[in-house]
Amino acid sequence: MITLSLAEIAEIVGGRMHDIPDASAEVTGPVVRDSREAGPGSLFVAFVGERVDGHDFAAQVVEAGAAAVLGSRPVGVPAIVVEDVQAALGALARHVVRRLGTTLVALTGSAGKTSTKDLIAQVLRRKAPTVFTPGSMNNEVGLPLTALTATDETKFLVLEMGARGIGHIRYLCELTPPRIGLVLNVGSAHIGEFGGREQIAQAKGELVEALPPAEEGGTAILNADDPLVRAMASRTKAKVILFGESGEADVRAENVRLTDTGQPSFSLHTPSGASDVTMRLYGEHHVSNALAAAAVAHELGMSADEIATALSEAGSLSRWRMEVTERLDGVTVVNDAYNANPESMKAALRALVAIGKGRRTWAVLGKMAELGDEALAEHDAVGRLAVRLNVSKLVAVGDREARWLQLGAYNEGSWGEESVHVSDAQAAVDLLRSELRPGDVVLVKASRSVGLESVATALLETGAEGEVAAR
């Protein structure tokens, strides 16, 4: 973070200083909420959680070198006390972002946010110092913590914004006002909480409503291939740039194909020129993500050749998102277990089939959470798609939703041993260890709460003969 004195921070957040011998002492290190990350010059933010109270670690973080604690009560060590710690953290982030004057890029969407954010960051940092959201820290706490890692040298700040209801993204935009806003898609993720796709579109569109007008540099980047996203152009005064495979898109892909290993290749067309891209990532769904990143980069002055080179060299920066690893015995494990919704599940199945062309393919799938009344239909549809794509074997893991996955496969014509239901992750591991053959390809995917990453981890720890086998 930029250097601020404790007195300045107290004024910014409207707090009271307690046990601070020198108000001019400065915070020169990071702002952290995990006591293990506290170090010299840091500011420790003490949240009260369901199981852990951050205030209990106050003495420990100060002993580690933290300049002070930002909390809701005095703790016997240097502290700035506020009524609402989350609001104070947001106020501090808002102050720092405005003071820095960095170009802030915000993105949202039902699927692909984290992968696209990682692509944008890898492209932009070739041009100038870039700070971006680590993993999926895209909520009211993670977003300001990310913004506070920016420094005077930061040129671009790329922030992923998530939402679980109307007003969430509007609030995040108030904390860190964006100049460029990107909306990827409107899908079924969290449809049970929102109540329908129209409500999801209403929430996601809050991002473009928050942008400054075109004459002040505001730019809305919208998916031309998604009607609900494209319609958001009427909700903003910012300049609108369209991306997609549509012929009307300003930044578009032509001649899209997959390589023999399932990696997308296409011709990137921008208003400033065209260039060829062959990605290291797996699955055709990454074409849309890449176009979104290209549209951001083009708006910020990068050429088509520069963008294409960066996209072709970009990798996955976040765990458990289409991580493709080959064991020494030839079994390939695709770990996409971080999260799942109907759109990402279908994209992962198509990627599995592309990667496993000519080989046996396994789809180890679990529950997609927060689908509300759509849950039965959506799990049924994924099971049916696995059969239509000719996935060799579907392993449905878990309780009710897993049975719906298998039922969909059964109703689509998987009447033999092409689909099986198992009770939990360990049962899936036991089945796979007994039946996998060299050359097989295994996809592992479910909502984060299911914890199916343990299946991928177990498969990569040991191979068919018990040896360490990942490479």
CORURGI-V778369 format. One record per residue. PHI is phi in radians with two decimals (none if undefined). OMEGA is omega in whole degrees, 0 to 359 (none if undefined). Layout:
BEGIN
phi = (PHI:PHI)
omega = (OMEGA:OMEGA)
END
This chain:
BEGIN
phi = (none:-1.12:-1.28:-2.41:-1.38:-1.10:-1.12:-1.11:-1.11:-1.04:-1.19:-1.08:-1.66:1.19:-1.88:-1.95:-1.52:-2.27:0.97:-1.88:-1.21:-2.39:-1.18:-1.47:-1.02:-1.93:-1.55:-2.00:-1.87:-1.34:-1.65:-2.29:-1.98:-1.73:-1.03:-1.24:-1.66:-1.21:-2.70:-0.93:1.38:-1.45:-2.06:-1.69:-1.69:-1.69:-1.69:-1.77:-1.74:-1.18:-2.04:-2.27:-1.88:-1.03:-1.09:-1.17:-1.82:-1.03:-1.09:-1.11:-1.27:-1.17:-1.09:-1.36:2.03:-1.05:-1.25:-2.97:-1.96:-1.81:-2.53:-1.83:-2.75:-1.08:-2.28:1.44:-2.34:-0.90:-2.61:-1.92:-1.79:-2.28:-1.33:-2.25:-1.14:-1.11:-1.11:-1.14:-1.05:-1.11:-1.11:-1.14:-1.11:-1.06:-1.10:-1.14:-1.07:-1.16:-1.18:-1.24:1.24:-1.24:-1.34:-1.79:-1.92:-2.03:-2.41:-2.58:2.78:-1.37:-2.56:1.50:-1.04:-1.19:-1.08:-1.21:-1.01:-1.12:-1.14:-1.00:-1.09:-1.20:-1.33:-1.18:-1.24:-1.29:-1.67:-2.87:-0.96:-2.30:-1.95:-2.54:-1.04:-1.36:0.99:-2.10:-1.36:-2.02:-1.94:-1.13:-1.80:-1.12:-1.13:-1.14:-1.07:-1.16:-1.02:-1.33:-1.50:-1.21:-2.23:-1.07:-1.48:-1.23:-1.65:-2.18:-2.12:-1.92:-2.13:-1.50:-2.11:-1.80:-2.61:-2.12:3.12:-1.10:1.66:-1.14:-1.20:-1.02:-1.13:-1.09:-1.19:-1.23:-1.22:-2.36:-1.11:-1.48:-1.69:-2.04:-2.13:-2.07:-2.02:-1.43:-2.95:-2.15:-2.11:-1.83:-1.05:1.12:-1.10:-1.14:-1.45:-1.41:1.78:2.89:-1.15:-1.11:-1.20:-1.10:-1.08:-1.06:-1.21:-1.14:-1.22:-1.03:-1.13:-1.28:-1.17:-1.46:-1.31:-1.19:-1.16:-1.00:-1.20:-1.84:1.68:-1.17:-2.40:-1.80:-1.93:-2.17:-1.36:-1.19:-1.56:-2.00:-0.99:-1.21:-1.34:-1.03:-1.17:-1.20:-1.02:-1.35:-1.78:-2.37:-1.72:-1.36:-1.10:-1.94:-2.07:-1.77:-2.21:2.58:-1.68:-1.11:-1.14:-1.56:-1.26:-1.23:-2.08:-2.45:-1.96:-2.23:0.97:-1.28:-2.65:-1.94:-1.24:-1.08:-1.74:1.51:-1.78:-1.27:-2.34:-2.85:-1.71:-1.54:-2.04:-2.21:-1.06:-1.80:2.56:-2.29:-2.81:-1.56:-2.24:-2.25:-1.52:-1.51:-1.32:-1.97:1.91:-1.16:-1.09:-1.29:-1.08:-1.09:-1.06:-1.16:-1.14:-1.08:-1.11:-1.12:-1.12:-1.09:-1.10:-1.08:-1.06:-1.67:1.69:-1.53:-1.41:-1.04:-1.15:-1.10:-1.15:-1.09:-1.10:-1.13:-1.14:-1.22:-1.78:-1.26:-2.11:-1.55:-1.77:-2.00:-1.19:1.09:-2.17:0.86:-1.35:-1.84:-2.30:-1.78:-1.37:-1.11:-1.53:1.66:-1.28:-1.86:-1.91:-1.87:-1.63:-2.14:-1.59:-1.16:-2.85:-2.76:-2.49:-0.98:-1.19:-1.23:-1.13:-1.18:-1.12:-1.15:-1.10:-1.14:-1.15:-1.00:-1.13:-1.18:-1.16:-1.66:-0.94:1.42:-2.21:-1.29:-2.07:-2.14:-1.97:-1.72:-2.14:-2.31:-1.02:-1.78:-1.48:1.07:-1.77:0.99:-1.18:-1.53:-1.02:-1.05:-1.11:-1.25:-1.18:-1.04:-1.15:-1.17:-1.07:-1.13:-1.10:-0.99:-1.25:-1.08:-1.43:1.15:-1.09:-1.09:-2.64:-1.75:-1.97:-1.61:-1.97:2.19:-1.77:-1.01:-1.11:-1.13:-1.16:-1.18:-1.03:-1.16:-1.11:-1.06:-1.11:-1.09:-1.21:-1.51:2.15:-1.56:-1.73:-1.64:-1.81:-1.28:-2.41:-2.58:-1.91:-2.21:-1.35:-2.72:-1.09:-1.15:-1.13:-1.15:-1.08:-1.06:-1.10:-1.13:-1.07:-1.48:-2.04:-1.13:-2.14:-0.91:1.70:-1.17:-2.11:-2.11:-1.73:-2.12:-2.72:-2.98:-1.12:-0.98:-1.12:-1.33:1.28:-1.28:-1.02:-1.13:-1.18:-1.07:-1.06:-1.11:-1.18:-1.53:-1.28:-2.38:-1.66:-1.06:-1.81:1.57:-1.45:-1.05:-2.30:-1.49:-2.59)
omega = (173:184:176:176:178:178:178:181:179:179:181:186:181:184:177:180:178:175:178:183:183:182:179:177:189:169:182:181:184:170:187:173:178:184:180:181:181:180:182:176:184:173:182:180:186:175:174:181:180:183:185:175:183:180:181:183:185:182:182:184:177:176:179:176:180:181:182:175:171:186:184:176:176:185:176:175:181:185:169:188:180:178:184:185:181:179:179:177:178:179:179:179:180:179:183:181:180:180:182:183:179:176:184:177:178:179:176:181:181:182:174:184:186:178:180:177:178:177:180:181:182:177:186:183:171:182:184:179:187:173:183:181:174:180:181:179:191:182:187:178:183:182:178:177:177:181:183:174:179:180:179:182:184:178:182:176:185:186:175:181:176:180:174:178:177:177:183:182:176:179:180:179:175:178:184:186:181:169:178:179:183:174:186:187:172:183:186:180:180:182:177:179:183:180:178:183:179:178:176:178:178:181:182:182:175:179:182:176:183:185:174:179:185:183:176:176:180:181:175:180:191:181:181:183:180:185:181:177:181:181:180:179:181:184:183:174:179:171:182:173:179:174:178:178:177:178:180:181:177:175:189:177:174:178:180:176:175:175:180:179:174:180:185:177:182:175:181:179:177:178:181:179:182:178:183:180:167:189:173:180:187:174:183:180:179:176:179:178:181:179:177:178:180:179:176:182:178:180:181:167:179:181:179:180:179:181:182:179:180:179:181:182:184:178:177:182:185:186:168:175:182:174:183:182:178:175:181:179:177:175:178:180:178:183:178:192:184:180:181:169:185:182:182:178:180:178:179:178:179:177:177:181:179:179:187:181:180:181:175:182:179:174:178:191:177:186:166:188:169:178:176:183:181:189:181:183:183:177:176:182:178:177:178:181:179:179:181:179:178:171:187:181:175:175:181:189:174:187:189:183:178:178:176:176:181:179:177:178:181:182:178:176:179:187:182:181:181:177:181:176:175:190:185:184:182:177:177:178:181:179:183:180:182:189:181:176:178:180:180:176:185:172:177:184:175:173:187:184:182:177:182:175:178:177:179:180:180:180:182:180:180:177:185:183:177:181:172:196:183:174:none)
END
